[in-house]
Amino acid sequence: MDKQRFLLEQKQMSTFPKLRNFALFENDTFSRHSWYRYFWKGYGPTGHSIEVHYSSDYPYKAPKVIVSPDVNTHHKYGEDICYYKGNEWSPNYTAATAVFIAFRFLNDYKKGRLD
């Protein structure tokens, strides 16, 4: 895990007003030096709880995004939402990017725009 990248992630999550209700949590069953140990949790404008879990090979693989209450759509893979296409994720994106994409996803869901 890159410490500078981790600090950037924390700074971005605290900079945007819409993300200030998100808090960083740790799963202490994983090493402190693993991305997999950390996740963000907060609430979006639709009232859904959103969790962003870092993958073990983050930032090269997108984080897992879980929303609650559950959304009834086929745009899911298990419990996490499919909020991007496989080739759309970039290592330059951050957890803040994933949250904003999840906001858009939930807004589209709420307005009936998802098939």
Backbone as CSV, one residue per row, in Angstrom:
resi,resn,N_x,N_y,N_z,CA_x,CA_y,CA_z,C_x,C_y,C_z
1,MET,0.838,-1.178,0.000,0.000,0.000,0.000,0.885,1.244,0.000
2,ASP,0.560,2.164,-0.853,1.301,3.418,-0.991,0.772,4.441,0.026
3,LYS,1.608,4.839,0.979,1.180,5.761,2.032,0.770,7.123,1.477
4,GLN,1.497,7.616,0.475,1.145,8.914,-0.115,-0.229,8.844,-0.780
5,ARG,-0.491,7.744,-1.438,-1.799,7.564,-2.083,-2.899,7.497,-1.022
6,PHE,-2.616,6.821,0.075,-3.590,6.702,1.152,-3.913,8.081,1.747
7,LEU,-2.907,8.916,1.914,-3.124,10.276,2.409,-3.949,11.097,1.413
8,LEU,-3.682,10.926,0.118,-4.466,11.597,-0.919,-5.936,11.169,-0.834
9,GLU,-6.164,9.873,-0.665,-7.531,9.355,-0.546,-8.247,10.028,0.630
10,GLN,-7.577,10.107,1.770,-8.179,10.714,2.958,-8.460,12.200,2.738
11,LYS,-7.540,12.881,2.093,-7.714,14.310,1.836,-8.911,14.547,0.921
12,GLN,-9.015,13.764,-0.149,-10.135,13.940,-1.070,-11.473,13.669,-0.393
13,MET,-11.527,12.652,0.425,-12.789,12.322,1.083,-13.205,13.407,2.075
14,SER,-12.255,14.175,2.582,-12.607,15.237,3.528,-12.777,16.598,2.854
15,THR,-12.365,16.713,1.593,-12.413,17.994,0.887,-13.795,18.303,0.317
16,PHE,-14.436,17.305,-0.268,-15.725,17.525,-0.921,-16.850,17.567,0.117
17,PRO,-17.640,18.657,0.146,-18.721,18.763,1.136,-19.687,17.572,1.143
18,LYS,-20.014,17.019,-0.028,-20.955,15.893,-0.090,-20.374,14.603,0.497
19,LEU,-19.072,14.582,0.745,-18.428,13.364,1.257,-18.030,13.487,2.727
20,ARG,-18.313,14.606,3.330,-17.849,14.832,4.710,-18.521,13.921,5.730
21,ASN,-19.638,13.294,5.378,-20.270,12.361,6.317,-19.664,10.958,6.215
22,PHE,-18.710,10.769,5.317,-18.054,9.467,5.182,-16.912,9.350,6.186
23,ALA,-16.825,8.178,6.801,-15.770,7.915,7.774,-14.975,6.698,7.321
24,LEU,-13.707,6.684,7.681,-12.819,5.578,7.343,-12.861,4.542,8.463
25,PHE,-13.046,3.290,8.080,-13.073,2.189,9.034,-11.962,1.203,8.700
26,GLU,-11.620,0.376,9.688,-10.593,-0.652,9.503,-11.156,-2.014,9.869
27,ASN,-10.776,-3.002,9.090,-11.045,-4.396,9.415,-9.722,-4.959,9.903
28,ASP,-9.577,-5.108,11.200,-8.277,-5.456,11.768,-7.852,-6.903,11.556
29,THR,-8.628,-7.660,10.784,-8.194,-9.015,10.461,-7.167,-9.005,9.320
30,PHE,-6.984,-7.831,8.695,-6.025,-7.700,7.603,-4.844,-6.832,8.046
31,SER,-3.736,-6.990,7.385,-2.518,-6.237,7.684,-2.745,-4.733,7.518
32,ARG,-2.102,-3.936,8.368,-2.175,-2.473,8.265,-1.623,-1.978,6.935
33,HIS,-0.821,-2.779,6.287,-0.173,-2.382,5.040,-0.926,-2.869,3.805
34,SER,-2.164,-3.308,4.012,-2.986,-3.801,2.904,-4.171,-2.872,2.686
35,TRP,-4.436,-2.544,1.441,-5.610,-1.735,1.104,-6.879,-2.418,1.585
36,TYR,-6.875,-3.728,1.545,-8.062,-4.521,1.859,-8.564,-4.265,3.281
37,ARG,-7.722,-3.754,4.150,-8.070,-3.496,5.544,-9.054,-2.329,5.698
38,TYR,-9.065,-1.401,4.758,-9.771,-0.129,4.940,-11.026,-0.016,4.079
39,PHE,-12.026,0.665,4.632,-13.220,0.979,3.849,-13.866,2.252,4.390
40,TRP,-14.589,2.922,3.503,-15.315,4.149,3.821,-16.791,3.824,3.935
41,LYS,-17.469,4.527,4.838,-18.914,4.347,4.964,-19.550,5.705,5.239
42,GLY,-20.656,5.959,4.528,-21.392,7.201,4.707,-22.744,7.091,4.029
43,TYR,-23.387,8.239,3.860,-24.723,8.266,3.267,-24.754,9.180,2.060
44,GLY,-25.484,8.735,1.039,-25.625,9.522,-0.171,-26.876,10.379,-0.126
45,PRO,-27.044,11.231,-1.136,-28.201,12.124,-1.176,-29.544,11.401,-1.291
46,THR,-29.542,10.146,-1.700,-30.789,9.383,-1.791,-31.150,8.729,-0.453
47,GLY,-30.270,8.865,0.548,-30.508,8.260,1.853,-29.920,6.869,2.001
48,HIS,-29.352,6.328,0.939,-28.719,5.013,1.005,-27.390,5.087,1.751
49,SER,-27.128,4.066,2.525,-25.805,3.891,3.113,-24.895,3.367,2.007
50,ILE,-23.680,3.894,1.937,-22.726,3.478,0.904,-21.424,3.075,1.580
51,GLU,-20.939,1.896,1.239,-19.633,1.433,1.711,-18.724,1.262,0.503
52,VAL,-17.505,1.761,0.627,-16.499,1.617,-0.430,-15.338,0.825,0.170
53,HIS,-15.175,-0.415,-0.305,-14.132,-1.307,0.199,-12.995,-1.378,-0.819
54,TYR,-11.801,-1.063,-0.373,-10.637,-1.143,-1.253,-10.348,-2.599,-1.596
55,SER,-9.927,-2.838,-2.819,-9.506,-4.170,-3.232,-8.039,-4.358,-2.848
56,SER,-7.599,-5.590,-2.811,-6.209,-5.851,-2.414,-5.212,-5.280,-3.408
57,ASP,-5.607,-5.147,-4.671,-4.694,-4.597,-5.675,-5.120,-3.200,-6.135
58,TYR,-5.770,-2.478,-5.240,-6.133,-1.091,-5.490,-4.861,-0.260,-5.644
59,PRO,-4.772,0.697,-6.506,-5.798,1.330,-7.311,-5.960,0.732,-8.709
60,TYR,-5.306,-0.390,-8.975,-5.385,-0.988,-10.309,-6.695,-1.732,-10.524
61,LYS,-7.357,-2.057,-9.450,-8.680,-2.674,-9.507,-9.626,-1.782,-8.706
62,ALA,-10.821,-1.587,-9.223,-11.796,-0.698,-8.580,-12.211,-1.216,-7.206
63,PRO,-12.572,-0.293,-6.307,-13.082,-0.738,-5.012,-14.496,-1.311,-5.158
64,LYS,-14.870,-2.123,-4.201,-16.207,-2.703,-4.147,-17.132,-1.671,-3.503
65,VAL,-18.306,-1.446,-4.083,-19.266,-0.486,-3.543,-20.549,-1.223,-3.177
66,ILE,-20.939,-1.096,-1.908,-22.130,-1.761,-1.387,-23.109,-0.688,-0.927
67,VAL,-24.379,-0.817,-1.315,-25.403,0.142,-0.890,-26.468,-0.569,-0.054
68,SER,-27.037,0.187,0.866,-28.100,-0.329,1.716,-29.085,0.814,1.986
69,PRO,-30.382,0.624,1.890,-31.003,-0.651,1.566,-30.671,-1.090,0.146
70,ASP,-30.825,-2.375,-0.037,-30.488,-2.989,-1.314,-31.288,-2.366,-2.461
71,VAL,-30.708,-2.355,-3.629,-31.405,-1.893,-4.821,-31.779,-3.112,-5.660
72,ASN,-32.979,-3.108,-6.196,-33.480,-4.236,-6.967,-33.217,-3.971,-8.447
73,THR,-32.036,-4.311,-8.887,-31.648,-4.118,-10.281,-30.644,-5.196,-10.656
74,HIS,-30.544,-5.487,-11.945,-29.555,-6.472,-12.377,-28.163,-5.843,-12.508
75,HIS,-28.027,-4.568,-12.159,-26.734,-3.890,-12.210,-25.968,-4.128,-10.912
76,LYS,-25.901,-5.390,-10.529,-25.205,-5.768,-9.305,-24.402,-7.026,-9.572
77,TYR,-23.354,-7.193,-8.771,-22.564,-8.418,-8.800,-22.472,-8.872,-7.354
78,GLY,-23.318,-9.823,-6.982,-23.409,-10.203,-5.582,-24.033,-9.060,-4.804
79,GLU,-23.351,-8.620,-3.753,-23.903,-7.541,-2.940,-23.437,-6.159,-3.383
80,ASP,-22.435,-6.097,-4.255,-21.935,-4.782,-4.666,-22.529,-4.352,-6.006
81,ILE,-22.663,-3.043,-6.177,-23.245,-2.522,-7.403,-22.199,-2.480,-8.513
82,CYS,-22.652,-2.644,-9.730,-21.785,-2.503,-10.906,-21.913,-1.054,-11.358
83,TYR,-21.027,-0.227,-10.876,-21.151,1.212,-11.097,-20.256,1.728,-12.209
84,TYR,-19.536,0.863,-12.872,-18.663,1.236,-13.981,-18.473,0.015,-14.866
85,LYS,-18.052,0.234,-16.092,-17.705,-0.872,-16.990,-16.238,-1.204,-16.755
86,GLY,-15.885,-2.450,-16.931,-14.546,-2.925,-16.624,-13.413,-2.080,-17.171
87,ASN,-13.573,-1.576,-18.387,-12.493,-0.804,-18.988,-12.550,0.677,-18.618
88,GLU,-13.535,1.081,-17.813,-13.671,2.483,-17.442,-12.887,2.863,-16.192
89,TRP,-12.503,1.896,-15.370,-11.779,2.215,-14.139,-10.341,2.588,-14.482
90,SER,-9.847,3.618,-13.835,-8.477,4.070,-14.030,-7.758,4.106,-12.684
91,PRO,-6.486,3.739,-12.629,-5.736,3.845,-11.377,-5.643,5.283,-10.859
92,ASN,-5.968,6.257,-11.702,-5.971,7.653,-11.258,-7.228,8.001,-10.459
93,TYR,-8.255,7.164,-10.534,-9.479,7.405,-9.777,-9.234,7.089,-8.304
94,THR,-10.097,7.643,-7.458,-9.965,7.444,-6.012,-11.288,6.944,-5.432
95,ALA,-11.298,6.718,-4.133,-12.536,6.334,-3.462,-13.598,7.412,-3.659
96,ALA,-13.175,8.678,-3.671,-14.117,9.778,-3.902,-14.782,9.624,-5.273
97,THR,-14.016,9.232,-6.270,-14.572,8.991,-7.601,-15.637,7.904,-7.534
98,ALA,-15.313,6.809,-6.841,-16.266,5.696,-6.721,-17.545,6.143,-6.026
99,VAL,-17.431,6.981,-4.996,-18.622,7.457,-4.283,-19.475,8.337,-5.195
100,PHE,-18.846,9.244,-5.926,-19.618,10.102,-6.821,-20.304,9.304,-7.933
101,ILE,-19.646,8.272,-8.436,-20.278,7.403,-9.435,-21.450,6.651,-8.790
102,ALA,-21.275,6.214,-7.534,-22.367,5.541,-6.820,-23.541,6.498,-6.605
103,PHE,-23.260,7.773,-6.314,-24.329,8.770,-6.195,-25.141,8.832,-7.496
104,ARG,-24.429,8.883,-8.623,-25.109,8.945,-9.922,-25.937,7.669,-10.152
105,PHE,-25.351,6.518,-9.851,-26.034,5.238,-9.989,-27.331,5.237,-9.179
106,LEU,-27.253,5.651,-7.908,-28.432,5.647,-7.039,-29.475,6.661,-7.495
107,ASN,-29.034,7.792,-7.978,-29.964,8.789,-8.508,-30.700,8.232,-9.729
108,ASP,-29.958,7.589,-10.622,-30.580,6.962,-11.795,-31.558,5.866,-11.375
109,TYR,-31.173,5.083,-10.367,-32.051,4.023,-9.858,-33.342,4.634,-9.309
110,LYS,-33.196,5.664,-8.500,-34.360,6.305,-7.876,-35.312,6.899,-8.921
111,LYS,-34.770,7.404,-10.024,-35.582,8.016,-11.073,-36.062,7.020,-12.117
112,GLY,-35.743,5.718,-11.917,-36.201,4.690,-12.834,-35.449,4.622,-14.141
113,ARG,-34.235,5.134,-14.171,-33.447,5.157,-15.415,-32.639,3.881,-15.645
114,LEU,-32.589,2.991,-14.678,-31.860,1.734,-14.868,-32.820,0.669,-15.346
115,ASP,-32.385,-0.110,-16.328,-33.272,-1.159,-16.832,-33.204,-2.383,-15.964
